[in-house]
Amino acid sequence: MLRTRVITSFIVIPLILGSVYVGELVFFMAVMLALLIGGWEFFQMVRNVGHRPTAPVGLGLIAALTANAYLRWGWEHEILVGAVVLSLVLALFWHEEGWLASWALTIGGALYVGGLGSYFILVRELNGGLVWTILAIVTVWATDGGAYIVGTTMGRRAFFPSISPKKTWEGAIGGWVAATLATSAFAWVFGLPLLPFGALGFGLGLAATFGDLAESLLKRQSGVKDSGTIMPGHGGILDRMDSLLFAAVFIYYYVILVLLR
């Protein structure tokens, strides 16, 4: 399993960083593909426990939110209202017992994946977007690595045991420290103020941790171990994006409200 995970990482990581570096249409298409796959995985997960989300509507909403971020339409409200109206009209003709939960999961799942995921586009298009995007990705990886190393070697006290029994407070704190050190090191190398960048790292660490826990809760509720199987050794796309979804939102607002003011 470890060998499979490493091989997959060696293939996927250059693709991710390469698309971020090229930016523009390449990055947009990469994000769009990842979010559509992640959305499909979400809808398949909830089908596992008997719900019947309207996947075409949900995937269409994900695509529209992502395109809206890239093309800067500013139509977030109209897109969401259109999806709600369309899904309810369809329910008038095709519905079954328990359809309300399935309808809510259609809209909620699309907002979870597409609403949060579209922030990848917004971050990349900021002034210095290449740096912010890579910094967010690397800091999330540092969080995961720090949490794993500290958790497996020193972990004793359970952290949200009802959601993810293997996670510990020691591992979580190790991840936050690693994230803070990562952004602080970046600031030190480039002669930037340490305090705001250290706070950025800590915030990204928190966002990554709770993003991971949120998806763990979704998987537990759906009775699945992984969101999918598209990434051998890692699970699904959503399993790899969960931390980044929350982190993208955090870094976008932190940058525009704190670092670029």
C-alpha positions in Angstrom: 0.0 0.0 0.0 2.8 2.4 0.9 4.5 1.8 -2.4 1.3 2.4 -4.3 0.7 5.6 -2.4 4.2 6.8 -3.2 3.9 6.0 -6.9 0.6 7.8 -7.2 2.0 10.8 -5.4 5.0 11.0 -7.8 2.5 11.1 -10.7 -0.1 13.4 -9.2 2.0 16.0 -7.4 3.8 17.2 -10.6 0.5 17.5 -12.4 -1.0 19.6 -9.6 1.9 21.9 -9.3 2.3 22.1 -13.1 -1.3 23.2 -13.6 -0.9 25.8 -10.8 2.3 27.1 -12.4 0.7 27.4 -15.9 -2.5 28.9 -14.5 -5.2 30.4 -16.7 -7.2 27.9 -18.8 -5.0 24.9 -17.8 -5.5 25.5 -14.1 -9.2 26.1 -14.6 -9.7 22.9 -16.5 -7.7 20.9 -13.9 -9.8 22.4 -11.1 -13.1 21.8 -13.0 -12.2 18.2 -13.7 -11.2 17.5 -10.1 -14.3 19.1 -8.7 -16.6 17.3 -11.0 -15.0 14.0 -10.1 -15.2 14.9 -6.4 -18.9 15.9 -6.8 -19.6 12.5 -8.5 -17.9 10.8 -5.6 -20.0 12.7 -3.1 -23.2 11.7 -4.8 -22.2 8.1 -5.0 -21.3 8.1 -1.3 -24.8 9.3 -0.3 -26.4 6.8 -2.6 -24.6 4.2 -0.5 -27.1 4.8 2.3 -30.2 5.0 0.1 -30.4 8.7 -0.9 -31.1 9.6 -4.6 -29.5 12.9 -5.3 -30.1 14.4 -8.8 -26.5 14.1 -9.9 -26.9 16.1 -13.2 -28.2 19.1 -11.4 -25.5 18.9 -8.7 -22.7 18.5 -11.2 -24.1 21.3 -13.3 -24.1 23.5 -10.3 -20.5 22.6 -9.5 -19.5 23.4 -13.1 -21.4 26.7 -13.1 -19.9 27.9 -9.8 -16.4 27.0 -11.1 -16.9 28.7 -14.4 -18.4 31.7 -12.6 -15.2 32.1 -10.6 -13.0 31.8 -13.6 -14.9 34.1 -15.9 -15.8 36.5 -13.1 -19.5 36.7 -14.0 -20.5 37.5 -10.5 -23.6 35.4 -10.9 -23.3 33.3 -7.7 -26.8 34.2 -6.5 -28.4 33.6 -9.9 -26.7 30.3 -10.4 -27.8 29.0 -6.9 -31.3 30.2 -7.4 -31.5 28.6 -10.8 -30.3 25.3 -9.5 -32.8 25.3 -6.6 -35.7 26.1 -9.0 -34.6 23.5 -11.6 -34.2 20.8 -9.0 -37.6 21.5 -7.4 -39.3 21.6 -10.8 -37.8 18.2 -11.7 -39.0 16.9 -8.3 -42.5 17.7 -9.3 -42.3 15.1 -12.1 -39.8 12.6 -10.6 -39.9 12.1 -6.9 -40.1 9.3 -4.4 -40.5 8.9 -0.7 -37.6 10.6 1.1 -37.0 13.0 -1.9 -36.5 16.0 0.4 -33.3 14.6 1.8 -32.0 13.7 -1.6 -32.9 17.2 -2.9 -31.0 18.8 0.0 -28.0 16.5 -0.6 -28.0 17.5 -4.3 -27.7 21.2 -3.5 -25.6 20.8 -0.3 -23.1 18.5 -2.0 -22.7 20.8 -4.9 -22.1 23.8 -2.6 -19.7 21.7 -0.5 -17.6 20.6 -3.5 -18.2 23.4 -6.1 -18.8 26.3 -3.8 -15.7 25.8 -1.7 -13.6 24.3 -4.6 -14.2 27.4 -6.8 -12.0 29.3 -4.3 -9.0 27.6 -5.9 -9.7 29.7 -9.0 -10.2 32.9 -7.0 -6.9 32.4 -5.1 -5.0 31.7 -8.3 -6.3 34.9 -9.8 -5.3 37.1 -6.9 -2.3 39.4 -7.2 0.6 37.0 -6.5 -1.9 34.1 -7.0 0.8 31.6 -8.0 2.6 32.1 -4.7 -0.6 32.0 -2.6 -1.9 28.8 -4.3 1.3 26.9 -4.0 1.8 28.2 -0.4 -1.7 26.9 0.5 -1.1 23.5 -1.1 2.3 23.0 0.5 1.1 24.2 3.9 -1.8 21.7 3.8 0.7 19.0 2.9 2.9 20.1 5.8 -0.1 19.9 8.1 -0.9 16.4 7.0 2.7 15.3 7.3 3.2 16.9 10.7 -0.1 15.4 12.0 0.9 11.9 10.7 4.4 11.9 12.1 3.5 13.3 15.5 0.3 11.3 15.8 1.9 8.0 15.0 4.8 8.5 17.3 3.3 10.5 20.2 -0.4 10.4 19.8 -2.3 9.4 23.0 -5.4 11.6 23.4 -8.3 11.2 21.0 -9.3 14.1 18.8 -13.0 13.9 17.7 -13.1 10.1 18.3 -16.7 9.8 17.2 -15.7 11.0 13.7 -12.1 9.8 13.2 -10.9 7.4 16.0 -7.3 7.4 14.9 -6.7 11.1 15.1 -5.2 12.5 18.3 -4.7 15.9 19.9 -0.9 15.4 19.7 -1.2 14.8 15.9 -3.5 17.8 15.4 -1.1 20.1 17.3 1.8 18.6 15.4 0.1 19.5 12.1 -0.7 23.0 13.2 2.9 23.6 14.3 4.2 22.2 11.0 1.9 24.5 9.1 3.0 27.5 11.1 6.7 26.7 10.6 6.1 26.2 6.8 4.7 29.7 6.3 7.1 31.3 8.8 10.0 29.7 6.9 8.6 31.1 3.7 8.4 34.6 5.2 11.9 34.4 6.7 13.4 33.3 3.4 11.8 36.2 1.5 12.2 38.8 4.2 8.5 39.1 4.9 6.9 39.9 8.3 6.8 36.7 10.4 3.7 37.3 12.5 1.1 37.6 9.8 2.6 34.7 7.8 2.9 32.6 11.0 -0.8 33.3 11.6 -1.6 32.4 8.0 0.1 29.0 8.5 -1.7 28.3 11.8 -5.1 29.3 10.2 -4.4 27.0 7.2 -3.5 24.2 9.6 -6.8 24.6 11.4 -8.7 24.8 8.1 -7.0 21.7 6.8 -7.7 19.8 9.9 -11.4 20.6 10.1 -11.8 20.1 6.3 -10.4 16.6 6.8 -12.7 16.0 9.7 -15.7 17.3 7.8 -15.2 14.8 5.0 -14.5 12.0 7.6 -18.0 12.8 9.0 -19.5 12.6 5.6 -17.9 9.2 4.9 -18.9 7.9 8.3 -22.5 8.9 7.7 -22.3 7.3 4.3 -20.8 4.1 5.6 -17.7 4.2 3.3 -14.0 4.2 4.0 -12.9 6.2 1.0 -14.8 8.6 -1.3 -13.6 6.6 -4.4 -10.9 4.6 -5.9 -9.6 6.8 -8.7 -6.2 7.4 -6.9 -4.6 4.1 -6.0 -3.4 4.0 -2.4 -5.1 7.3 -1.6 -8.8 6.7 -2.3 -10.8 9.2 -4.2 -10.3 12.8 -5.4 -12.5 14.1 -2.6 -10.2 12.3 -0.1 -7.3 14.4 -1.3 -9.2 17.6 -1.7 -11.0 17.7 1.7 -8.4 19.7 3.6 -7.7 22.0 0.6 -11.4 22.9 0.2 -11.5 24.7 3.6 -7.9 26.0 3.2 -8.7 27.6 -0.2 -11.5 29.6 1.4 -9.4 30.6 4.4 -6.3 31.8 2.4 -8.5 33.8 0.0 -10.1 35.9 2.6 -6.9 36.1 4.7 -4.9 37.4 1.8 -7.4 40.0 0.7 -8.3 41.2 4.2 -4.9 41.0 5.9 -1.9 40.6 3.5 -3.0 42.7 0.6 -4.7 45.5 2.4 
